[in-house]
């Protein structure tokens, strides 16, 4: 997640010390039943990588979680701001 975010950002942003809206959409690769709490928890390292690429502490994130329809190969879509 760090490298993907850094590739888009291109440098350390050092965003203001205020809440940052982060929309996270999980797209599962298949229709198997999954525990939503565990899906969110499994993305903790991704949020840490995003925060590092943006040059902020992830305590400023105000996350919105969404769950899309399954689609191979599965993915996580992150929108900041």
C-alpha positions in Angstrom: 0.0 0.0 0.0 2.9 2.3 0.8 4.4 1.9 -2.7 1.1 2.3 -4.5 0.2 5.4 -2.6 3.7 6.8 -2.9 3.6 6.2 -6.7 0.5 8.4 -6.9 1.6 11.0 -4.4 5.2 11.2 -5.7 6.5 12.7 -2.5 5.8 13.2 1.2 2.8 15.4 1.5 3.0 16.4 5.1 -0.8 17.0 5.3 -2.2 19.3 7.8 -2.8 18.0 11.3 -6.6 17.6 10.9 -8.9 14.7 10.1 -8.4 13.1 6.8 -11.3 11.3 5.2 -10.4 7.9 3.8 -12.9 5.8 1.9 -11.9 2.1 1.7 -13.8 -0.3 -0.5 -13.2 -4.0 -0.2 -13.9 -6.2 -3.3 -13.7 -9.9 -2.5 -12.5 -12.3 -5.1 -15.5 -14.6 -4.7 -18.8 -15.0 -2.8 -17.5 -16.9 0.2 -18.8 -15.6 3.5 -16.3 -13.3 5.3 -16.4 -11.6 8.7 -16.4 -7.8 8.0 -14.6 -7.0 11.2 -11.7 -9.3 10.1 -11.6 -7.8 6.7 -11.2 -4.3 8.1 -8.6 -5.5 10.6 -6.6 -7.2 7.9 -6.1 -3.8 6.2 -4.3 -2.3 9.2 -0.9 -2.7 7.5 -2.3 -1.0 4.4 -3.5 2.0 6.4 -0.1 2.2 8.0 1.6 2.2 4.6 -0.8 4.8 3.3 -0.1 7.0 6.3 3.6 6.6 5.8 3.4 7.6 2.1 1.3 10.7 3.0 3.7 11.6 5.8 1.0 11.6 8.5 0.0 9.6 11.6 -3.0 7.3 10.8 -4.7 8.6 13.9 -5.9 11.5 11.6 -7.8 9.1 9.3 -11.6 9.1 9.5 -12.3 5.9 7.6 -15.5 4.9 5.8 -15.7 1.2 4.9 -17.6 -0.1 2.0 -18.0 -3.6 0.6 -18.5 -4.0 -3.2 -19.7 -7.0 -5.2 -17.2 -9.8 -5.5 -15.0 -9.7 -8.6 -11.9 -11.6 -9.5 -9.1 -11.1 -8.6 -10.4 -9.0 -5.7 -8.9 -5.7 -4.5 -9.1 -2.8 -2.1 -9.9 0.7 -3.4 -8.7 3.6 -1.3 -9.7 7.2 -1.9 -8.2 10.0 0.2 -9.9 13.4 0.8 
